[in-house]
Structure formats: C-alpha cells, structure tokens
C-alpha cells in the first residue's frame, strides 16, 4: 500500500494534466474553437484570435475569466466576439479593473463600492480622464504618482478597447455586412462619378457624396483599427503583408471589388449578432479552408497556440508546486515513507507541465527559452527545479522538493504578474535578434541566476529547520551543506560562463568586451559573491552556518542583478522597467537580511542544536 | 627580520586577503553602478575603475581626498595576491590543475582589462550617403586643427590636443611659423551674440569670428544625451610680433581663415580625428521594422571599403551583431539619423583577444575543479552505498 499511494498521486496528477488539454465542457452552437484559431497579425506576430482575447482580458482586468452581467461565464473568444461585432453589448461588460480610488473618483463613482467597470460606466468621465491624461503623460514614468500612473494606464486600456472595436467592424453601423453590400451595389455609380470629376466633366453630386462618406468611414477604420486581420491577396503568401480591414476597404477603389476577407469577417459579425450558428460555422470553415492553401504552417501554429492557451500549463504548475511543498513539509513530521515520494512526484508533474509550456513557447516563437523578462522568470524557476529534481533523487529527504516547490511557485507567480502587460511572445528588438547569443549568453546567465537562488533557498531551509524545529539532525545538516556547496560551485561556473558569453556578444556586436553596463556589473557581482563564498569556505573562514548565511545573501545579490539593475534606467539592458518592482525588491532584500540576522543567533539557542531533550548537541556547525 | 618577512608573506599570500579584495571589488562595482545614474558610464569608468583611488571632494572645498580604493588599486593587489599565493604554495598536483588554470586565466583577464584601459580607442563615424571618410571622430576629446591650405592639392594639418590647450601655455613647433598661446580655455561653454549681451566685457579676440561673440563658461556635463562644447582663446605670435587672437570653439562649425607670410591658414576646434589607412563610403542605410509596429527589426549599412593603393575595393554589409573588422579596426552599426545618415562606432583594441583566451582558461579550470569535486562526491556515495 505504502508503495502504491505515491504512484496513485502521480496517476491522478497525470489525469488532471491530460484533462487540461481537452476542449472546454461548456457547449456552444458556435464553432468558437475554429474562430479562436483564426490568425491575425498584431505587434509584428501572427497569432490566433484566442491569444488576442486572452491577452486583452489580462491587460483589462488582470485575469482571463470573464462573466457577463447576466452571470453567464464567457470563454475569452466569446467575449472577443462581442467586442468585435456586438459593441453595444460589450460596452456594458464590466471588464476594466481600476484599483486607484482617485481614478475611480473621476467617474463620479464612490471608491470601494466596485472595482470592475464597463465602458458605459466610464462614459461620463471620459473627457475628464483625457484631460488628466494629457497632464500626466509628459511626466517621466519613474516619477509619476499612483494617480497619474492609474490615469495613463486606464486611458491606454480604453484606447486599446476602442481600437479593438474598430478592427473588422464599424461600431456605429447597425449592420456592417448590409452596409458593405450597399457599398458594393453603389460601386459602379460612385466610380463613374469619381472618374468624371477627376476628368473635369459633369458628375452626379449624390454619388460623389456617397463616395466621400464611405471613404471617411473606411479611413476611420484604417486609422483606428488594432488588428491586421486581412490576409494578403491570393497568390501572396508573405506572412508580413497582412493589413487592416480599413486599408483593405480603401483599396477597393483601386481593385474594383471589395476584399472578400473583409466581407467574410462582416458576415461572421452578422451571424454572431443575429445568433445564427449555422452560418457562422460555415463561414469559419470556408475562410479557414481559404487560408489553409497559403498559410498551412502558420495555421498549424495557431492551432497549437490555442491548445497551449487553454491548457495553461504554468497555472497547473503553480498549483502542483504548492501541493508539493505542503506534502513535503508534512513529510518532515509525519509519514515520510508515503509523503516524500508523493511530494516528489507532484513536483515532478509541475516540472513536466512547465517544461511542456516552455518548450511550446520555444516552438511557437522559434527562439531559445529566454527572450524577455517574463520568459527569464519561467526559466530561472525551471533551472532551479531541474536541479532540485536531481538533488531529491540523490538525497530523498524532501529538501529538494520543498526548495524546488518554493522557487517554482515563486517564479511562476512573478511571471504571471509580468504577463499582465500584454503578449509575452514579443518580437525581438534589432540588437537582440540573434538566436545564437540568446541561446548561449542569455540561457547560461539565467541558469546562473536560478542556481544562485537555489543555494539561497536551501540555506533558508537549513536555518529555519535548525532554528525553529528539532528536525535538523546531523545527517540532514551535513547533507544540506553538501547540497549548498555543490550548487554554489554550479552557480559560479554558470554565472561566470554566462557573463563571459555576454562579454563576447558585446565584443561581437558593439566592440567592447566589457562596457561596465549596469546589467553586466550585476552579473559580475553574482560571480564575485559566489567566488567569495567558495574562498571563505576553502580558507576555513566559515563553516556550516557561515556558508548558509552567505548563501542567503546570494538571494539579495541575485535579485539586485536580475531586477534592480533594470530599475536604474540607464545602459543597454534597461528593458522591462516594472513599476512597483522597487518596493518588492526592498521588501525581499529586507526579509533575507532578517533571516541572516536570525541565523546569527548563538547555536545553543537553535532548537535542533539545543543540548536539552535527550539528544546530544551538535557544536560543529 | 625573518619573522617580519614571514608576516608580510603570509599576509600577501593569504586567502583572507583574497576574500577582502573580492568583497571590496564587489562594493566598488555596486557603488559605481549606482553612480552611473549621475555620471554616465564613461565618467564612472574613469572615476572608479581606471583609477588608484576613488576621490571625493570635501563638501564646501576644492580638496579631493581618497575615499575608497579604485579599480587599479584593488586589481593590482589582487594580482599580487594571486601570483604570490601561487608561487608560494606551488605544488604540481593533478588535483590542483583546475584551480591553477582558473587563476592563470584570471591573472590574464586582469592584465587584459588593464591593457584595454590603456590601449583601446573609440570613435564615431557619421556617414552621409555617397561621401567617403577615412577617419573617425572622438565623442569625448577635441583638438585644435591648424591647417595650411595654400596648396590646392593637399592640406597640411597640425592637430593640437585639448590637453595642451588646457594648460594655458605657449606652444612652439617647427611645423608652424608661429607660436600658439592659450589665453583661456572652457571645457564646456555657450556662445552668445555680442549685440545681445551689451554689458559683457570686451572680447580678448580681435580676429576671425571672435569679436562677434561672448563666450560663457558652462558646467561640464556627464549625461549620455548631452555634449560638452569647449571654447578657447588662442593668441598667435610670429617672429615679427603678435598676429592676433582668435576665439575657437566646437560651437563654430566653419573654419576661420587668415593669411600669414603668403600662406593661407585655417583654424578650427573640432572633435579629435582618428585616421585609418582606408576609406569607407556609405552606399545605403536601411532601417526595418516589424510589420504593423515601430519595433526595430534591423539596422544595416551597405558600405564600400577602399584602400588608397587600390588593392581593396569591395562592398560590405554592416548590420546588428555583424560588424566589419578590417585592419585592426572594427566598425559597428551604432545609430542613425533621419533614416539616411548612418552612424558607425569605430573601435581599435589591440588586446581584444586576451579576454577570449583568459575566459576559456577560467571556464576550463572551473569545469575541471568542480568535476573533480563531483567525481569525489559520487565515488564517496558509491562507497557508502556498497557495504549496505
């Protein structure tokens, strides 16, 4: 029985993970999956509409789940369909989260009564918001007050909302499909009027006015539209030649006929608004078939991306990491034979889920694992947990599971917060557009970060268990010491190699091996810190406890290099400036210093080493 | 005496000193990184790394005192410590080979950084389409060019570095028929039209553009997006007596011309030029963005590389992460202006290969050293597991 319980846990976990790959149970007559897979180009990347829906919801309200005012939960694509084609309904959706009470006050609402607002809720205060935005926007990002930040942030979200609505539909058109059909009928007449006027001949005034009306309406779509939804003309398979619906419509005058893909979207909107699932599904099928002829690999990628979006492997990973830590912690007090392997398998499942997630992202982007701050957080965690899996296989004492679970969860949580600013698969800016250097320098230096953190967390386990519990016996203490020492060696090698590879990239790209750039210096500081730990150890200046204290400070050093250097806003690596990071950074550093201070309490006060209680005290550490 | 010597040797070969020096260098790098916000990266290098001591002024006075050991000091001591420790404790053992390699690499790395600090030269090359250039311009240093333009087929240039002007001394060289005396030098300045500053003191300059302007000294800036504009007043004296006084400034973009003893001369304070024995002509600069965005995808310059002897004449594409290396110089795509002017960074660093060698040594050493640890650990565990 004892043997089978952990395997049962593993099996259950596998079943759960497998179930996340299945389509959602909520049945709809509409082919939402097919619609969600349709590719569009935005921010330089071809992606499925499902991704647009999810990322926009994250930006608007910080989460992907949305519930309509009638209490009906909506899938992200359903929500997007309403925004694109049914704007009067979408305007009543409360999907704008506002945390700042002063910003809420701009709309004559009482702060505290609600956090989520609809476009209709905000309508009355838009003019005032715009006025405030004009004052706040010129202020430097780093020195904006919380109110100014809130104003700019909300304003940008509202602009995005308005642009999204103008992607493939005219908001004030009662039926955009009917309007386009009318346009098609009028096309011969207005073309005649146009040519006649150009040639200086008499022309029909009414027809000419119809022409200018249409042009100004389409121009609005061209100026405001957010999505490049219209594929290039048949015969052209350039994945970069996508255009906005407005531009495609303006091209009608040159081409003599309305772009059929714009019509397809208009027809989709018509069917969605009038709740005609049969028509809707047929159009999705035909349109997909059309695209399949030219963009088969891209469609395949979109299909995989929607499965990836739905499965949310990093979310499953987070849950499993927490579970693993809890099981492992309990195992130190009760039923270690069952709980330790169970906890290990749960951590292994979480690791498998995030591995699958990272691998999918790599395949979708065609890039090495780390391309921006978001993916670096994922990868730091992945490296640390990978080492923990190895440690746990060697030592089988649940320490690797606790450390891996904590770091895995922490890094996924950080990554989640970083994902709130939009699509995490961004295009690489010119100088970073090099898979070779991303794969070597960035990956290796991130492995250095991950392993330095791991050493720090193992040291925290040593200190907390030794100081507050009786569970740190000599064997465990020695094992932890060997783990920390080994991981510090690993961290030294990888942070050094990663830093050097960065130097080589710099030499190749802009002519100096070392430029004293803040991020370079940060990496150097990690190397120096690890070297200090090793030399102290070799010189006999520290023993077990000293090693642990220094390793914990490694967390502070790494956090400074990882996040702190970006906050300075100078140098080549000043990407990914994140508001509020500073407070978290200081808080984290303070907590680590506190742990070090606790570790400085004389050893005879540590519960594990106290001579009382029958056990002989261990004076060695 | 021997006891004293032993204390001395023990100190310089100790691991304790190593740890102290590592900790000091960590602090130095950290503080210098923070100070980049105020000083910019170049001034920080001079103040913290390329110096024996970090100097700071006592508030309210002009007296500078050392407050922290600088890069050369810490690096130098670390070098002594490393070499001394290895000489003193040298044992030829396999087990130590990793440590040996890593530290030999480190010694080389420190030396390489010293050479780079001393030998590396950087400049910028601003290329408009179609014009050939055979020099780069310093972004930090200026020179006073005294040019004899009498012969229409060539110019005879004497360039005087700003360091010589700063000393406010008299310069005499057999290449010039007159001496140059600097009356005043401002490392950063602004020029105001004299008719807009009616109360200004009379100008020391009586020739060229000088009398029209009032030169105002400005504080030196270290910001990355700002530039210093030096101005000087120079007096020229021939064998027969004074020729005149000129105002020279990088703010004046046109040279000032005068004639002396039948020769036509030009005076110009300009960015220091670094010449190279070949020329570069910009054919086309391109700037690509991702579709539907402003995110830059690539910057590239198609250039023509030519030597005066006609042996080299070819086209080269310089783009992000792909510089041109030729004749000891390296040309990198650094920036652009108006989507047609390309700005290349030009670097000459004869010791560029040292970091590659030294870092390979260190990495190899670490792999060997930690590999030995790991093998020992695995063997121990296997031994512990076997009897059970």
Interface residues (C-beta under 8 A of the other chain):
Chain A: X41 X42 X43 X44 X45 X228 X240 X241 X242 X394 X426 X427 X429 X430 X431 X433 X434 X437 X482 X486 X489 X490 X492 X493 X496 X497 X500 X503 X504 X505 X507 X508 X509 X510 X511 X512 X513 X514 X515 X516 X517 X518 X521 X522 X524 X525 X528 X529 X531 X532 X535 X536 X538 X539 X541 X560 X565 X568 X569 X570 X571
Chain B: X14 X15 X16 X18 X19 X22 X23 X25 X26 X29 X30 X32 X33 X34 X36 X37 X40 X41 X44 X45 X49 X113 X116 X120 X122 X224 X289 X290 X291 X292 X293 X295 X296 X297 X298 X299 X320 X321 X323 X330 X332 X334 X345 X347 X349 X352 X355 X356 X359 X362 X363 X366 X367 X370 X373 X374 X377 X381
